[in-house]
Amino acid sequence: MEQHEIETLRDKVPCAAVLEREGWKVDVKESTARAVKHRRGAGEIIIVIHGGRGWFDPLSDAKGDVFTLAGHLAGIGFPAAVDAVRGLVGHVPATRFWNRPQRTGSPSSITERWGRRRPLTIGSRAWRYLADERAIPICILRAAIAQGLLREGPSGSIWTAHVDGTRQLIGWEERGPQWRGFSTGGSKELFRFGNDAALRFCVTEAAIDAMSLAALEGMRADTLYVSTGGGWSPASDAAIREIAERPDILIAAATDNDRQGEIYAGRLQEIVRETGCRYQRLRPSTQDWNSDLQGRPKGNPGMEGERRAESLPHARPSRQGRLRPASAGP
């Protein structure tokens, strides 16, 4: 087949068409307009990007275009994958997309756009979303506001700042009742909530989970709660490694209680092995920390983080920088 025919097929058939034919479904809750998560069965995930022309598996190194996707799913070579894709020309997948308002003109800078949004205010739609729907306690919201981490987005959504090591704004997570995304033109590094000089460093997958864990633990003064923004960018990896190299740091993998969370926890363990810092695995009882928080009985003063440490061989931190057996003494 000529190269121009390959390119024509690539343009005509989106990755979602291949996934839909194979029985995959869109996970609306976990998708954004630019990264649509598809699931099939337990633990199978494919994320479609680049307007439907690219994909990757967050649980492995697999990625590519529509042809590599067809080959990956069916275990076939390139010629057979081309034939499979050719059979989908004209098929329109029933993928649900998000209707974001069209932008006019060139987008403003990250700092300008952030500055035009007001900080979270008591009683606003964004406040009610976090306090009522997400059960974030008022004391946690006030602490995050005091650190300049929250802004009110459109339609009752909330923006949570991602900053670099000097606390310079570089982007933000966007969450709301009907919206999930990341700032256009922004960069993912870390949402940092708490004490920058802390020796305990809890890594979650979303800013709302970071605030939820802080609420469950009573916002420990010795802890910095961070979020990677639902992914694992090179900037996030570099920032975590830099923190892990500080003396006496304890890295707590507080990622979700699912396969993806375990993959991220494994990456944190690898950083621990390379840097020699201490390590702890914190696993929510449900899928994530916000679900745990919402299910907590009213009036519960919060739990101590150590009680969430799993009784696993890697759960207890070692001051010698090694992953210590859980059966070891104090």
C-alpha positions as CSV (number, residue, x, y, z in Angstrom):
1,M,0.0,0.0,0.0
2,E,1.3,3.5,-0.9
3,Q,2.2,5.9,1.9
4,H,-0.5,8.4,0.9
5,E,-3.1,5.6,1.3
6,I,-1.9,4.9,4.8
7,E,-2.1,8.5,5.7
8,T,-5.7,8.7,4.3
9,L,-6.8,5.8,6.4
10,R,-5.1,7.3,9.4
11,D,-7.1,10.5,8.9
12,K,-10.4,8.8,8.2
13,V,-10.5,6.2,11.1
14,P,-10.2,7.4,14.7
15,C,-8.8,5.2,17.4
16,A,-12.2,5.2,19.1
17,A,-13.7,3.3,16.2
18,V,-11.3,0.5,16.7
19,L,-11.9,0.4,20.5
20,E,-15.7,0.5,20.1
21,R,-15.6,-2.4,17.7
22,E,-13.7,-4.4,20.2
23,G,-16.2,-3.7,23.0
24,W,-14.4,-0.9,24.9
25,K,-16.5,1.8,26.7
26,V,-15.7,5.4,27.5
27,D,-15.1,6.1,31.2
28,V,-16.8,9.5,31.2
29,K,-15.9,10.3,34.8
30,E,-12.2,9.7,34.2
31,S,-12.0,11.4,30.7
32,T,-11.2,14.9,29.6
33,A,-11.8,16.6,26.3
34,R,-8.2,15.9,25.2
35,A,-7.7,12.5,26.8
36,V,-10.6,10.1,26.6
37,K,-10.2,7.0,28.8
38,H,-11.6,3.7,27.5
39,R,-12.1,0.6,29.6
40,R,-12.8,-3.1,28.8
41,G,-13.0,-5.6,31.6
42,A,-11.0,-5.4,34.8
43,G,-7.8,-3.4,34.6
44,E,-7.8,-2.8,30.8
45,I,-7.3,0.9,30.0
46,I,-6.6,2.7,26.7
47,I,-6.5,6.6,26.6
48,V,-7.2,8.2,23.2
49,I,-5.4,11.5,22.6
50,H,-4.5,13.9,19.8
51,G,-8.1,14.4,18.7
52,G,-8.6,10.6,18.3
53,R,-5.5,10.0,16.2
54,G,-3.2,8.7,19.0
55,W,-3.4,6.4,22.0
56,F,-1.5,5.0,24.9
57,D,-1.8,2.4,27.6
58,P,-1.1,4.0,31.0
59,L,-0.3,0.7,32.5
60,S,2.5,-0.2,30.0
61,D,4.7,1.5,27.4
62,A,2.3,0.6,24.5
63,K,1.2,3.6,22.3
64,G,0.9,4.8,18.8
65,D,-1.7,5.5,16.0
66,V,-4.8,3.7,14.8
67,F,-2.8,0.9,13.1
68,T,-0.7,0.1,16.1
69,L,-3.8,0.1,18.2
70,A,-5.5,-2.4,15.9
71,G,-2.4,-4.6,16.0
72,H,-2.0,-4.2,19.8
73,L,-5.6,-5.3,20.5
74,A,-5.8,-8.2,18.1
75,G,-2.1,-9.4,18.3
76,I,-1.7,-9.0,14.5
77,G,1.0,-7.6,12.2
78,F,0.9,-4.3,10.3
79,P,-0.6,-5.6,7.0
80,A,-3.5,-7.3,8.9
81,A,-4.0,-4.2,11.1
82,V,-4.3,-2.0,7.9
83,D,-7.0,-4.3,6.6
84,A,-8.8,-4.1,10.0
85,V,-8.7,-0.3,9.9
86,R,-9.8,-0.2,6.3
87,G,-13.0,-2.0,7.3
88,L,-13.9,0.8,9.7
89,V,-13.9,3.6,7.1
90,G,-17.1,5.6,7.5
91,H,-17.8,4.2,11.0
92,V,-18.7,7.1,13.4
93,P,-18.0,6.0,17.0
94,A,-20.6,6.9,19.7
95,T,-17.9,8.4,21.9
96,R,-19.2,11.1,24.2
97,F,-17.2,14.3,24.0
98,W,-17.4,17.4,26.1
99,N,-18.7,20.7,24.7
100,R,-16.2,23.3,25.7
101,P,-16.9,26.9,24.6
102,Q,-15.0,27.9,21.5
103,R,-12.0,30.2,22.2
104,T,-11.8,33.4,20.2
105,G,-8.3,34.9,19.6
106,S,-5.1,33.8,21.1
107,P,-5.2,32.4,24.6
108,S,-3.8,34.6,27.4
109,S,-0.8,33.5,29.5
110,I,-1.2,31.1,32.3
111,T,-0.7,33.7,35.0
112,E,-3.1,36.2,33.3
113,R,-5.9,33.6,33.0
114,W,-5.4,32.5,36.6
115,G,-5.4,36.1,37.8
116,R,-8.7,36.8,36.1
117,R,-10.4,34.1,38.2
118,R,-11.4,35.0,41.7
119,P,-10.2,33.0,44.7
120,L,-12.7,30.5,46.1
121,T,-15.3,32.3,48.2
122,I,-17.7,30.9,50.8
123,G,-21.1,30.0,49.3
124,S,-20.1,30.1,45.7
125,R,-20.9,27.3,43.3
126,A,-17.3,26.1,43.3
127,W,-17.3,26.2,47.1
128,R,-20.5,24.2,47.3
129,Y,-19.0,21.7,44.8
130,L,-16.0,21.1,47.0
131,A,-17.7,21.4,50.4
132,D,-21.0,19.6,49.6
133,E,-20.4,17.3,46.7
134,R,-16.8,16.4,47.5
135,A,-17.1,16.7,51.3
136,I,-13.9,18.7,51.7
137,P,-13.9,20.3,55.2
138,I,-14.0,24.0,55.6
139,C,-10.7,24.1,57.5
140,I,-9.0,22.3,54.5
141,L,-10.5,24.7,52.0
142,R,-9.4,27.7,54.0
143,A,-5.9,26.3,54.2
144,A,-5.7,25.8,50.5
145,I,-7.1,29.3,49.9
146,A,-4.5,30.8,52.2
147,Q,-1.8,29.1,50.1
148,G,-3.3,30.5,46.9
149,L,-4.1,27.1,45.4
150,L,-7.7,27.5,44.5
151,R,-9.6,29.6,41.9
152,E,-13.2,29.5,40.7
153,G,-13.6,28.1,37.2
154,P,-16.5,28.4,34.9
155,S,-19.9,26.7,35.6
156,G,-19.2,25.9,39.2
157,S,-15.9,24.2,38.5
158,I,-12.7,24.6,40.6
159,W,-9.1,25.2,39.5
160,T,-6.3,23.8,41.6
161,A,-2.8,25.2,41.0
162,H,0.2,23.2,39.8
163,V,3.4,24.9,40.7
164,D,7.1,24.2,40.3
165,G,9.7,24.0,43.1
166,T,9.8,27.8,43.5
167,R,6.0,27.9,43.8
168,Q,5.6,29.5,40.4
169,L,2.3,28.8,38.7
170,I,2.6,26.6,35.6
171,G,-0.9,25.2,35.2
172,W,-3.9,23.9,37.0
173,E,-6.3,20.9,37.3
174,E,-9.9,21.6,36.3
175,R,-12.7,19.7,38.1
176,G,-16.4,20.3,38.3
177,P,-19.8,18.6,38.2
178,Q,-19.7,18.3,34.4
179,W,-16.1,18.9,33.6
180,R,-12.6,17.4,34.0
181,G,-9.5,18.7,32.4
182,F,-6.2,20.5,32.6
183,S,-5.4,24.1,31.7
184,T,-4.8,24.7,28.0
185,G,-1.2,25.6,27.5
186,G,-0.3,24.7,31.1
187,S,2.2,22.2,32.4
188,K,1.6,19.4,34.9
189,E,4.1,19.1,37.7
190,L,2.7,19.0,41.2
191,F,-0.2,20.5,43.2
192,R,1.6,21.2,46.5
193,F,-0.6,21.5,49.6
194,G,0.9,21.8,53.1
195,N,4.4,22.3,54.4
196,D,7.1,22.6,51.7
197,A,9.8,21.8,54.3
198,A,8.0,18.7,55.5
199,L,9.9,15.4,55.7
200,R,6.8,13.3,54.7
201,F,5.7,13.6,51.1
202,C,2.3,12.1,50.1
203,V,1.8,11.6,46.4
204,T,-1.8,11.3,45.1
205,E,-3.3,11.4,41.6
206,A,-5.7,14.4,41.9
207,A,-5.7,17.6,43.9
208,I,-9.1,16.7,45.4
209,D,-7.6,13.5,46.6
210,A,-4.6,15.3,48.1
211,M,-7.0,17.6,50.0
212,S,-9.2,14.6,51.0
213,L,-6.2,12.7,52.4
214,A,-5.1,15.8,54.3
215,A,-8.6,16.0,55.8
216,L,-8.6,12.3,56.8
217,E,-5.2,12.7,58.5
218,G,-6.1,16.0,60.2
219,M,-3.6,17.8,57.9
220,R,-0.4,16.7,59.5
221,A,2.1,19.5,60.0
222,D,5.0,17.1,58.9
223,T,3.5,16.4,55.5
224,L,3.3,17.9,52.0
225,Y,0.3,16.6,50.1
226,V,0.8,16.6,46.4
227,S,-1.0,15.6,43.2
228,T,0.4,14.6,39.8
229,G,-2.8,15.7,38.1
230,G,-4.0,12.3,36.9
231,G,-0.9,11.4,35.0
232,W,2.8,11.0,35.3
233,S,4.6,13.7,33.3
234,P,8.4,14.0,33.0
235,A,8.2,17.2,35.1
236,S,6.3,15.4,37.8
237,D,8.8,12.6,37.8
238,A,11.7,15.1,38.0
239,A,10.1,17.1,40.8
240,I,9.5,13.9,42.9
241,R,13.1,12.8,42.4
242,E,14.4,16.2,43.5
243,I,12.3,16.0,46.7
244,A,13.3,12.3,47.3
245,E,17.0,13.3,47.3
246,R,16.5,15.5,50.4
247,P,17.9,14.1,53.7
248,D,15.4,12.0,55.8
249,I,12.5,12.3,53.3
250,L,9.7,9.7,53.4
251,I,7.8,9.2,50.2
252,A,4.3,8.0,50.8
253,A,2.6,6.5,47.7
254,A,-1.0,7.5,48.3
255,T,-2.2,6.7,44.8
256,D,-5.6,5.1,44.0
257,N,-6.7,1.6,45.1
258,D,-6.7,0.2,41.5
259,R,-4.3,-1.2,38.9
260,Q,-3.3,2.3,37.7
261,G,-2.6,3.4,41.3
262,E,-0.4,0.3,41.8
263,I,1.5,1.2,38.6
264,Y,2.2,4.7,39.9
265,A,3.1,3.3,43.4
266,G,5.6,1.1,41.6
267,R,7.2,4.1,39.9
268,L,7.5,5.8,43.3
269,Q,9.2,2.6,44.7
270,E,11.7,2.8,41.9
271,I,12.5,6.4,42.8
272,V,12.9,5.3,46.4
273,R,15.4,2.5,45.4
274,E,17.4,4.9,43.3
275,T,17.6,7.7,45.9
276,G,17.6,5.7,49.1
277,C,14.9,7.6,50.9
278,R,12.2,6.1,53.1
279,Y,9.0,4.7,51.7
280,Q,5.4,4.0,52.7
281,R,2.3,2.7,50.8
282,L,-1.0,4.4,51.7
283,R,-4.0,2.8,50.1
284,P,-7.6,4.1,50.4
285,S,-10.3,1.7,51.5
286,T,-12.4,2.5,48.5
287,Q,-11.0,3.5,45.1
288,D,-9.7,6.9,46.1
289,W,-9.3,9.2,49.1
290,N,-12.2,11.4,48.2
291,S,-14.5,8.4,48.2
292,D,-13.1,7.5,51.6
293,L,-13.8,11.0,52.8
294,Q,-17.3,11.1,51.5
295,G,-18.0,7.8,53.3
296,R,-16.6,8.9,56.6
297,P,-19.2,9.2,59.4
298,K,-19.9,12.9,60.2
299,G,-18.0,14.1,63.2
300,N,-15.1,11.8,62.6
301,P,-12.0,13.9,63.6
302,G,-9.9,12.2,60.9
303,M,-7.5,9.4,61.0
304,E,-3.7,9.2,61.3
305,G,-1.9,8.4,58.1
306,E,0.1,5.6,59.7
307,R,-3.1,3.6,60.2
308,R,-3.6,3.5,56.4
309,A,-0.2,1.9,55.9
310,E,-0.7,-1.5,54.4
311,S,0.7,-4.6,56.1
312,L,2.8,-5.4,53.1
313,P,6.5,-6.1,52.8
314,H,7.1,-2.5,51.5
315,A,4.8,-0.7,53.9
316,R,7.0,0.4,56.7
317,P,9.6,3.2,56.2
318,S,13.2,2.5,56.9
319,R,15.6,5.2,58.1
320,Q,18.4,3.4,56.4
321,G,16.7,4.0,53.1
322,R,15.7,0.4,52.3
323,L,12.3,-1.1,51.7
324,R,11.9,-2.8,55.1
325,P,9.9,-6.0,55.7
326,A,6.7,-5.3,57.6
327,S,7.7,-7.9,60.2
328,A,10.8,-6.0,61.1
329,G,11.0,-4.4,64.5
330,P,10.8,-0.6,65.2
